[in-house]
Amino acid sequence: MQVLVRDNNVDQALRVLKKKLQREGVFREMKERSAYEKPSEKRAREKGEAIRRARKLARKQAQREGLLPAPKKKVMPARGAR
């Protein structure tokens, strides 16, 4: 993974790197590997994740078909305006 540092702005480059690592799931994997997980706990966690994925997929499908209202768009303030 590579991040470019522009104008010696290391803080911004660190932010970009952390965002990329977060997107790749590195932090989640580090947390999972930090301690032993019993096989029964692993099965329960994976089953819960599968259920959440299935519900999310069903919710998105229902929104596309018009059975559920679409989520409200978040209004982001203009960059630099405070």
Summary of the structure (lengths in Angstrom):
residues: 82
radius of gyration: 19.3
end to end distance: 32.8
largest distance: 50.8
contacts: 124
relative contact order: 0.06
helix: 61%
strand: 0%
